[in-house]
Amino acid sequence: MSIPIARTRIKKLFEEAEKMFKKDKKLSNRYVEIARKIAMKVNLSMPKKYKRLFCKHCYKYLRNGVNSRVRTNKGKVVIYCMECKKYTRIPLTKRK
């Protein structure tokens, strides 16, 4: 599998995960798992916009206000996963 094909598949899987989240959370979590495996198989780092859509600890699809909480604290964005009760801190940087 080549990198452009992998990128389109990852994009499609995250779109499907977003659609299916209300109906079936397990299926949307499975889509995230498949997208991660595709990225690992072709040695592709996950695009930044998709990195923030799943928990780094339990790999569940995150939806703000439903199963995650997003706050800012001391120059960092803190994403708290309500599934595994862990958080991810992402530093805020100024744009150039």
N, CA, C and O atoms as CSV, one atom per row, in Angstrom:
chain,resi,resn,atom,element,x,y,z
A,1,MET,N,N,0.850,-1.175,0.000
A,1,MET,CA,C,0.000,0.000,0.000
A,1,MET,C,C,0.897,1.240,0.000
A,1,MET,O,O,1.852,1.323,0.772
A,2,SER,N,N,0.585,2.189,-0.862
A,2,SER,CA,C,1.397,3.405,-0.938
A,2,SER,C,C,0.844,4.475,0.011
A,2,SER,O,O,-0.281,4.374,0.499
A,3,ILE,N,N,1.651,5.484,0.253
A,3,ILE,CA,C,1.304,6.527,1.220
A,3,ILE,C,C,0.066,7.333,0.815
A,3,ILE,O,O,-0.775,7.583,1.679
A,4,PRO,N,N,-0.099,7.761,-0.461
A,4,PRO,CA,C,-1.311,8.510,-0.810
A,4,PRO,C,C,-2.592,7.691,-0.607
A,4,PRO,O,O,-3.613,8.227,-0.177
A,5,ILE,N,N,-2.532,6.407,-0.913
A,5,ILE,CA,C,-3.699,5.543,-0.705
A,5,ILE,C,C,-3.992,5.432,0.786
A,5,ILE,O,O,-5.151,5.480,1.199
A,6,ALA,N,N,-2.947,5.284,1.593
A,6,ALA,CA,C,-3.113,5.183,3.043
A,6,ALA,C,C,-3.745,6.454,3.599
A,6,ALA,O,O,-4.634,6.382,4.448
A,7,ARG,N,N,-3.295,7.626,3.127
A,7,ARG,CA,C,-3.868,8.896,3.604
A,7,ARG,C,C,-5.353,8.995,3.305
A,7,ARG,O,O,-6.130,9.417,4.162
A,8,THR,N,N,-5.763,8.607,2.088
A,8,THR,CA,C,-7.184,8.682,1.734
A,8,THR,C,C,-8.007,7.699,2.558
A,8,THR,O,O,-9.131,8.010,2.952
A,9,ARG,N,N,-7.457,6.516,2.822
A,9,ARG,CA,C,-8.182,5.534,3.631
A,9,ARG,C,C,-8.333,5.996,5.072
A,9,ARG,O,O,-9.384,5.810,5.686
A,10,ILE,N,N,-7.273,6.602,5.611
A,10,ILE,CA,C,-7.341,7.121,6.975
A,10,ILE,C,C,-8.391,8.222,7.060
A,10,ILE,O,O,-9.181,8.264,8.002
A,11,LYS,N,N,-8.394,9.109,6.073
A,11,LYS,CA,C,-9.384,10.185,6.037
A,11,LYS,C,C,-10.794,9.616,6.003
A,11,LYS,O,O,-11.666,10.067,6.746
A,12,LYS,N,N,-11.021,8.634,5.148
A,12,LYS,CA,C,-12.340,8.006,5.011
A,12,LYS,C,C,-12.755,7.312,6.316
A,12,LYS,O,O,-13.916,7.393,6.719
A,13,LEU,N,N,-11.820,6.639,6.967
A,13,LEU,CA,C,-12.137,5.947,8.211
A,13,LEU,C,C,-12.523,6.922,9.321
A,13,LEU,O,O,-13.433,6.639,10.101
A,14,PHE,N,N,-11.846,8.060,9.398
A,14,PHE,CA,C,-12.214,9.038,10.419
A,14,PHE,C,C,-13.557,9.705,10.105
A,14,PHE,O,O,-14.306,10.038,11.024
A,15,GLU,N,N,-13.866,9.902,8.833
A,15,GLU,CA,C,-15.185,10.424,8.459
A,15,GLU,C,C,-16.280,9.444,8.869
A,15,GLU,O,O,-17.313,9.846,9.406
A,16,GLU,N,N,-16.049,8.158,8.613
A,16,GLU,CA,C,-17.020,7.128,8.996
A,16,GLU,C,C,-17.154,7.026,10.515
A,16,GLU,O,O,-18.252,6.819,11.031
A,17,ALA,N,N,-16.043,7.170,11.227
A,17,ALA,CA,C,-16.081,7.126,12.692
A,17,ALA,C,C,-16.943,8.259,13.236
A,17,ALA,O,O,-17.689,8.079,14.198
A,18,GLU,N,N,-16.830,9.431,12.607
A,18,GLU,CA,C,-17.637,10.576,13.034
A,18,GLU,C,C,-19.120,10.327,12.785
A,18,GLU,O,O,-19.956,10.649,13.629
A,19,LYS,N,N,-19.448,9.753,11.626
A,19,LYS,CA,C,-20.848,9.463,11.293
A,19,LYS,C,C,-21.451,8.423,12.236
A,19,LYS,O,O,-22.592,8.560,12.676
A,20,MET,N,N,-20.676,7.387,12.540
A,20,MET,CA,C,-21.194,6.257,13.300
A,20,MET,C,C,-21.159,6.456,14.816
A,20,MET,O,O,-21.665,5.608,15.552
A,21,PHE,N,N,-20.575,7.553,15.300
A,21,PHE,CA,C,-20.382,7.726,16.735
A,21,PHE,C,C,-21.693,7.708,17.509
A,21,PHE,O,O,-21.774,7.086,18.568
A,22,LYS,N,N,-22.723,8.382,16.996
A,22,LYS,CA,C,-24.009,8.413,17.694
A,22,LYS,C,C,-24.684,7.046,17.720
A,22,LYS,O,O,-25.284,6.658,18.722
A,23,LYS,N,N,-24.579,6.322,16.609
A,23,LYS,CA,C,-25.265,5.035,16.478
A,23,LYS,C,C,-24.532,3.908,17.199
A,23,LYS,O,O,-25.133,3.157,17.967
A,24,ASP,N,N,-23.220,3.796,16.943
A,24,ASP,CA,C,-22.454,2.671,17.455
A,24,ASP,C,C,-21.037,3.110,17.798
A,24,ASP,O,O,-20.187,3.224,16.915
A,25,LYS,N,N,-20.779,3.359,19.088
A,25,LYS,CA,C,-19.465,3.838,19.516
A,25,LYS,C,C,-18.385,2.783,19.307
A,25,LYS,O,O,-17.240,3.125,19.012
A,26,LYS,N,N,-18.730,1.513,19.456
A,26,LYS,CA,C,-17.740,0.449,19.260
A,26,LYS,C,C,-17.232,0.437,17.825
A,26,LYS,O,O,-16.042,0.231,17.583
A,27,LEU,N,N,-18.131,0.657,16.879
A,27,LEU,CA,C,-17.744,0.658,15.475
A,27,LEU,C,C,-16.845,1.849,15.163
A,27,LEU,O,O,-15.875,1.714,14.417
A,28,SER,N,N,-17.159,3.011,15.728
A,28,SER,CA,C,-16.305,4.173,15.481
A,28,SER,C,C,-14.920,3.967,16.114
A,28,SER,O,O,-13.918,4.413,15.556
A,29,ASN,N,N,-14.857,3.301,17.267
A,29,ASN,CA,C,-13.560,2.979,17.880
A,29,ASN,C,C,-12.787,1.994,17.006
A,29,ASN,O,O,-11.563,2.080,16.902
A,30,ARG,N,N,-13.490,1.074,16.389
A,30,ARG,CA,C,-12.853,0.108,15.497
A,30,ARG,C,C,-12.273,0.802,14.264
A,30,ARG,O,O,-11.191,0.442,13.801
A,31,TYR,N,N,-12.993,1.802,13.729
A,31,TYR,CA,C,-12.494,2.560,12.581
A,31,TYR,C,C,-11.183,3.269,12.935
A,31,TYR,O,O,-10.261,3.311,12.121
A,32,VAL,N,N,-11.103,3.820,14.136
A,32,VAL,CA,C,-9.879,4.486,14.582
A,32,VAL,C,C,-8.745,3.471,14.677
A,32,VAL,O,O,-7.620,3.751,14.264
A,33,GLU,N,N,-9.041,2.301,15.218
A,33,GLU,CA,C,-8.039,1.250,15.339
A,33,GLU,C,C,-7.495,0.833,13.968
A,33,GLU,O,O,-6.288,0.652,13.806
A,34,ILE,N,N,-8.380,0.682,12.990
A,34,ILE,CA,C,-7.966,0.308,11.633
A,34,ILE,C,C,-7.111,1.415,11.014
A,34,ILE,O,O,-6.103,1.134,10.367
A,35,ALA,N,N,-7.515,2.674,11.212
A,35,ALA,CA,C,-6.753,3.803,10.663
A,35,ALA,C,C,-5.341,3.836,11.260
A,35,ALA,O,O,-4.373,4.089,10.543
A,36,ARG,N,N,-5.222,3.586,12.549
A,36,ARG,CA,C,-3.903,3.550,13.188
A,36,ARG,C,C,-3.047,2.427,12.610
A,36,ARG,O,O,-1.860,2.619,12.347
A,37,LYS,N,N,-3.645,1.265,12.413
A,37,LYS,CA,C,-2.888,0.136,11.877
A,37,LYS,C,C,-2.407,0.403,10.456
A,37,LYS,O,O,-1.295,0.019,10.094
A,38,ILE,N,N,-3.239,1.061,9.648
A,38,ILE,CA,C,-2.827,1.428,8.288
A,38,ILE,C,C,-1.636,2.381,8.345
A,38,ILE,O,O,-0.664,2.213,7.609
A,39,ALA,N,N,-1.718,3.389,9.229
A,39,ALA,CA,C,-0.623,4.362,9.357
A,39,ALA,C,C,0.669,3.679,9.810
A,39,ALA,O,O,1.751,4.007,9.323
A,40,MET,N,N,0.556,2.745,10.725
A,40,MET,CA,C,1.755,2.048,11.202
A,40,MET,C,C,2.338,1.142,10.123
A,40,MET,O,O,3.557,1.009,10.011
A,41,LYS,N,N,1.469,0.522,9.333
A,41,LYS,CA,C,1.929,-0.406,8.307
A,41,LYS,C,C,2.792,0.292,7.250
A,41,LYS,O,O,3.799,-0.259,6.803
A,42,VAL,N,N,2.390,1.517,6.850
A,42,VAL,CA,C,3.148,2.234,5.816
A,42,VAL,C,C,4.130,3.245,6.412
A,42,VAL,O,O,4.724,4.044,5.688
A,43,ASN,N,N,4.298,3.201,7.759
A,43,ASN,CA,C,5.208,4.099,8.465
A,43,ASN,C,C,4.864,5.568,8.185
A,43,ASN,O,O,5.724,6.365,7.811
A,44,LEU,N,N,3.594,5.899,8.375
A,44,LEU,CA,C,3.080,7.246,8.132
A,44,LEU,C,C,2.652,7.836,9.470
A,44,LEU,O,O,1.902,7.201,10.212
A,45,SER,N,N,3.120,9.044,9.787
A,45,SER,CA,C,2.646,9.671,11.016
A,45,SER,C,C,1.228,10.170,10.782
A,45,SER,O,O,0.906,10.695,9.716
A,46,MET,N,N,0.397,9.996,11.784
A,46,MET,CA,C,-1.008,10.387,11.686
A,46,MET,C,C,-1.089,11.908,11.522
A,46,MET,O,O,-0.427,12.637,12.261
A,47,PRO,N,N,-1.888,12.402,10.564
A,47,PRO,CA,C,-2.033,13.855,10.396
A,47,PRO,C,C,-2.520,14.517,11.681
A,47,PRO,O,O,-3.284,13.915,12.436
A,48,LYS,N,N,-2.089,15.738,11.931
A,48,LYS,CA,C,-2.364,16.445,13.184
A,48,LYS,C,C,-3.857,16.559,13.484
A,48,LYS,O,O,-4.268,16.434,14.638
A,49,LYS,N,N,-4.671,16.797,12.452
A,49,LYS,CA,C,-6.096,16.973,12.716
A,49,LYS,C,C,-6.756,15.676,13.175
A,49,LYS,O,O,-7.786,15.712,13.849
A,50,TYR,N,N,-6.175,14.534,12.818
A,50,TYR,CA,C,-6.729,13.254,13.253
A,50,TYR,C,C,-6.132,12.800,14.579
A,50,TYR,O,O,-6.769,12.050,15.319
A,51,LYS,N,N,-4.923,13.244,14.885
A,51,LYS,CA,C,-4.273,12.869,16.143
A,51,LYS,C,C,-5.114,13.272,17.348
A,51,LYS,O,O,-5.148,12.575,18.362
A,52,ARG,N,N,-5.782,14.394,17.220
A,52,ARG,CA,C,-6.543,14.929,18.351
A,52,ARG,C,C,-7.941,14.340,18.445
A,52,ARG,O,O,-8.688,14.681,19.361
A,53,LEU,N,N,-8.310,13.469,17.526
A,53,LEU,CA,C,-9.643,12.878,17.528
A,53,LEU,C,C,-9.716,11.536,18.237
A,53,LEU,O,O,-10.793,10.949,18.339
A,54,PHE,N,N,-8.584,11.043,18.728
A,54,PHE,CA,C,-8.628,9.800,19.493
A,54,PHE,C,C,-7.681,9.875,20.679
A,54,PHE,O,O,-6.710,10.631,20.669
A,55,CYS,N,N,-7.978,9.077,21.706
A,55,CYS,CA,C,-7.179,9.055,22.924
A,55,CYS,C,C,-5.883,8.298,22.676
A,55,CYS,O,O,-5.888,7.233,22.058
A,56,LYS,N,N,-4.767,8.851,23.160
A,56,LYS,CA,C,-3.463,8.218,22.972
A,56,LYS,C,C,-3.269,7.013,23.883
A,56,LYS,O,O,-2.356,6.217,23.664
A,57,HIS,N,N,-4.113,6.869,24.901
A,57,HIS,CA,C,-3.945,5.804,25.881
A,57,HIS,C,C,-4.847,4.606,25.597
A,57,HIS,O,O,-4.397,3.461,25.634
A,58,CYS,N,N,-6.134,4.878,25.310
A,58,CYS,CA,C,-7.076,3.769,25.082
A,58,CYS,C,C,-7.518,3.669,23.621
A,58,CYS,O,O,-8.244,2.742,23.262
A,59,TYR,N,N,-7.097,4.598,22.785
A,59,TYR,CA,C,-7.376,4.624,21.347
A,59,TYR,C,C,-8.864,4.655,21.017
A,59,TYR,O,O,-9.289,4.069,20.022
A,60,LYS,N,N,-9.657,5.334,21.840
A,60,LYS,CA,C,-11.078,5.496,21.570
A,60,LYS,C,C,-11.289,6.799,20.806
A,60,LYS,O,O,-10.545,7.763,20.983
A,61,TYR,N,N,-12.317,6.814,19.952
A,61,TYR,CA,C,-12.669,8.030,19.219
A,61,TYR,C,C,-13.237,9.032,20.216
A,61,TYR,O,O,-14.100,8.676,21.019
A,62,LEU,N,N,-12.771,10.272,20.181
A,62,LEU,CA,C,-13.202,11.287,21.135
A,62,LEU,C,C,-14.119,12.308,20.485
A,62,LEU,O,O,-13.867,12.781,19.377
A,63,ARG,N,N,-15.176,12.635,21.190
A,63,ARG,CA,C,-16.105,13.682,20.768
A,63,ARG,C,C,-16.203,14.670,21.927
A,63,ARG,O,O,-16.556,14.288,23.043
A,64,ASN,N,N,-15.894,15.931,21.665
A,64,ASN,CA,C,-15.902,16.950,22.713
A,64,ASN,C,C,-17.272,17.042,23.381
A,64,ASN,O,O,-18.300,17.136,22.711
A,65,GLY,N,N,-17.265,17.015,24.706
A,65,GLY,CA,C,-18.494,17.139,25.466
A,65,GLY,C,C,-19.238,15.837,25.673
A,65,GLY,O,O,-20.094,15.758,26.555
A,66,VAL,N,N,-18.942,14.821,24.893
A,66,VAL,CA,C,-19.619,13.538,25.035
A,66,VAL,C,C,-18.745,12.574,25.841
A,66,VAL,O,O,-19.150,12.113,26.908
A,67,ASN,N,N,-17.564,12.274,25.338
A,67,ASN,CA,C,-16.666,11.398,26.079
A,67,ASN,C,C,-15.269,12.005,26.254
A,67,ASN,O,O,-14.311,11.298,26.568
A,68,SER,N,N,-15.167,13.325,26.046
A,68,SER,CA,C,-13.896,14.009,26.311
A,68,SER,C,C,-14.168,15.449,26.737
A,68,SER,O,O,-15.235,16.011,26.488
A,69,ARG,N,N,-13.165,16.017,27.385
A,69,ARG,CA,C,-13.259,17.390,27.857
A,69,ARG,C,C,-12.012,18.120,27.389
A,69,ARG,O,O,-10.904,17.608,27.545
A,70,VAL,N,N,-12.171,19.302,26.820
A,70,VAL,CA,C,-11.039,20.077,26.302
A,70,VAL,C,C,-10.950,21.389,27.077
A,70,VAL,O,O,-11.922,22.138,27.169
A,71,ARG,N,N,-9.780,21.650,27.625
A,71,ARG,CA,C,-9.531,22.865,28.389
A,71,ARG,C,C,-8.171,23.435,27.992
A,71,ARG,O,O,-7.344,22.743,27.399
A,72,THR,N,N,-7.955,24.706,28.326
A,72,THR,CA,C,-6.620,25.287,28.183
A,72,THR,C,C,-6.088,25.552,29.580
A,72,THR,O,O,-6.833,25.966,30.468
A,73,ASN,N,N,-4.790,25.311,29.772
A,73,ASN,CA,C,-4.183,25.489,31.078
A,73,ASN,C,C,-2.695,25.775,30.896
A,73,ASN,O,O,-1.958,24.941,30.369
A,74,LYS,N,N,-2.264,26.937,31.328
A,74,LYS,CA,C,-0.845,27.324,31.307
A,74,LYS,C,C,-0.198,27.134,29.934
A,74,LYS,O,O,0.897,26.582,29.833
A,75,GLY,N,N,-0.864,27.584,28.897
A,75,GLY,CA,C,-0.290,27.526,27.554
A,75,GLY,C,C,-0.364,26.159,26.900
A,75,GLY,O,O,0.360,25.889,25.942
A,76,LYS,N,N,-1.233,25.294,27.408
A,76,LYS,CA,C,-1.403,23.964,26.826
A,76,LYS,C,C,-2.882,23.661,26.649
A,76,LYS,O,O,-3.719,24.122,27.424
A,77,VAL,N,N,-3.194,22.881,25.619
A,77,VAL,CA,C,-4.547,22.357,25.448
A,77,VAL,C,C,-4.560,21.001,26.141
A,77,VAL,O,O,-3.742,20.133,25.835
A,78,VAL,N,N,-5.488,20.821,27.073
A,78,VAL,CA,C,-5.578,19.574,27.822
A,78,VAL,C,C,-6.839,18.845,27.375
A,78,VAL,O,O,-7.948,19.355,27.526
A,79,ILE,N,N,-6.658,17.641,26.822
A,79,ILE,CA,C,-7.775,16.818,26.378
A,79,ILE,C,C,-7.910,15.668,27.369
A,79,ILE,O,O,-7.020,14.826,27.485
A,80,TYR,N,N,-9.037,15.642,28.082
A,80,TYR,CA,C,-9.278,14.627,29.103
A,80,TYR,C,C,-10.234,13.576,28.546
A,80,TYR,O,O,-11.340,13.907,28.120
A,81,CYS,N,N,-9.816,12.319,28.547
A,81,CYS,CA,C,-10.639,11.220,28.052
A,81,CYS,C,C,-11.480,10.685,29.207
A,81,CYS,O,O,-10.933,10.274,30.230
A,82,MET,N,N,-12.791,10.685,29.056
A,82,MET,CA,C,-13.674,10.181,30.098
A,82,MET,C,C,-13.831,8.664,30.043
A,82,MET,O,O,-14.454,8.070,30.923
A,83,GLU,N,N,-13.268,8.038,29.015
A,83,GLU,CA,C,-13.318,6.580,28.900
A,83,GLU,C,C,-12.261,5.944,29.805
A,83,GLU,O,O,-12.570,5.041,30.582
A,84,CYS,N,N,-11.006,6.418,29.704
A,84,CYS,CA,C,-9.911,5.819,30.472
A,84,CYS,C,C,-9.431,6.729,31.602
A,84,CYS,O,O,-8.535,6.351,32.357
A,85,LYS,N,N,-10.015,7.923,31.726
A,85,LYS,CA,C,-9.698,8.875,32.793
A,85,LYS,C,C,-8.264,9.401,32.734
A,85,LYS,O,O,-7.684,9.736,33.766
A,86,LYS,N,N,-7.688,9.474,31.528
A,86,LYS,CA,C,-6.347,10.034,31.366
A,86,LYS,C,C,-6.437,11.271,30.494
A,86,LYS,O,O,-7.467,11.528,29.871
A,87,TYR,N,N,-5.360,12.034,30.450
A,87,TYR,CA,C,-5.366,13.264,29.670
A,87,TYR,C,C,-4.128,13.384,28.809
A,87,TYR,O,O,-3.094,12.770,29.071
A,88,THR,N,N,-4.266,14.200,27.766
A,88,THR,CA,C,-3.173,14.497,26.854
A,88,THR,C,C,-2.976,16.002,26.847
A,88,THR,O,O,-3.943,16.756,26.729
A,89,ARG,N,N,-1.735,16.445,26.973
A,89,ARG,CA,C,-1.436,17.878,26.948
A,89,ARG,C,C,-0.717,18.214,25.653
A,89,ARG,O,O,0.282,17.586,25.302
A,90,ILE,N,N,-1.233,19.210,24.946
A,90,ILE,CA,C,-0.647,19.639,23.675
A,90,ILE,C,C,-0.225,21.105,23.837
A,90,ILE,O,O,-1.071,21.954,24.117
A,91,PRO,N,N,1.065,21.417,23.668
A,91,PRO,CA,C,1.501,22.804,23.841
A,91,PRO,C,C,0.950,23.722,22.752
A,91,PRO,O,O,0.859,23.347,21.583
A,92,LEU,N,N,0.588,24.925,23.167
A,92,LEU,CA,C,0.158,25.964,22.222
A,92,LEU,C,C,1.381,26.754,21.806
A,92,LEU,O,O,2.161,27.193,22.652
A,93,THR,N,N,1.550,26.936,20.514
A,93,THR,CA,C,2.673,27.718,20.013
A,93,THR,C,C,2.135,28.844,19.151
A,93,THR,O,O,1.043,28.755,18.590
A,94,LYS,N,N,2.922,29.905,19.058
A,94,LYS,CA,C,2.516,31.033,18.216
A,94,LYS,C,C,2.770,30.724,16.767
A,94,LYS,O,O,3.766,30.088,16.421
A,95,ARG,N,N,1.867,31.176,15.913
A,95,ARG,CA,C,2.043,30.966,14.468
A,95,ARG,C,C,3.099,31.913,13.923
A,95,ARG,O,O,3.247,33.036,14.404
A,96,LYS,N,N,3.825,31.457,12.926
A,96,LYS,CA,C,4.867,32.293,12.322
A,96,LYS,C,C,4.319,33.053,11.144
A,96,LYS,O,O,5.049,33.812,10.505
